[in-house]
Amino acid sequence: MIKKLLLTGATGSMGTAIRPLLAALAETVVVSGRRDITDLMPHEESRKASLDSADDVLRAVDGCDAIIHLGGYSVEGPFHPIMQANILGLYNIYEAARANGMPRILFASSNHVVGYHPQAEVLDNTALPRPDSLYGVSKVFGEALARFYFEKFGQQTAILRIGSCFDKPVDHRMLSTWLSYRDFVAFARAAFTVPVLGCPIVYGASANDRSFWDNSKSNYLGWQPQDNAEAYLAEVLQAVPNPDPNDPLHLFQGGKFTDIPILKEGNHD
């Protein structure tokens, strides 16, 4: 078991959802976000940090044996906040890890790295990036940074191109992209315990019948997702019985992100 695991982005929706499941991975979970976290469980420790502050990040990483990096700007938006959180912030994470013995990192990348690939394609880890948004571009940078630190310093990272990590799928696209919380935590366990991790790119989806993605080249990790979005098919069909085939949601792997214009400060909700 990991002695001390850092979870960044612990105050976000995904971080909040997986927190109760991390007790099975680590003796102590350091939860970190931009806000103070006061609802600590007995195995948790809070370290408030802003990702664009190198000093904050260094304090957050100190003494940790593994890092789940969910923190950052998680939707499309203006470039500046994305840059601060997802580009500068990730650089700060890697520099802090390098200064602290290079604990393994699970980097939450995104399917939006390949968002302009058609849904009819099945992609593996060799697919060229086709980002669908500035957010997707920032994750392309993140994947390149992870690879750079692996090649130059031997920093091991599991790059997880997360699909749709929610309680359950709610539309037709999510029948392909859904990642359950327990399958995410099972991936983290695999990434932190496999004898040699390296720097693999893995698509973050459960064992969905309709998946867009092929993870066969990362079978050495031993990750075997247990959930399947097909279990929610009836609910999805009831909610959205006749999807429009010309809607970007059903054309491209990135869904509606391909239809969002470049956003400037002050013009996003």
Salt bridges, closest charged atoms under 4 A:
ASP39 OD1 - ARG19 NH1 3.35
GLU44 OE1 - ARG19 NH2 2.59
GLU45 OE1 - LYS4 NZ 3.44
GLU45 OE2 - ARG47 NE 2.76
ASP56 OD1 - ARG59 NH2 2.58
GLU95 OE2 - ARG98 NE 2.97
GLU121 OE1 - HIS117 ND1 2.95
ASP124 OD2 - LYS217 NZ 3.20
ASP132 OD2 - HIS112 ND1 2.66
GLU143 OE1 - ARG161 NH2 2.79
GLU151 OE2 - ARG147 NH2 2.89
ASP227 OD2 - ARG182 NE 2.88
GLU230 OE2 - ARG210 NH2 2.76
GLU235 OE1 - LYS168 NZ 2.90
ASP247 OD2 - LYS256 NZ 3.21
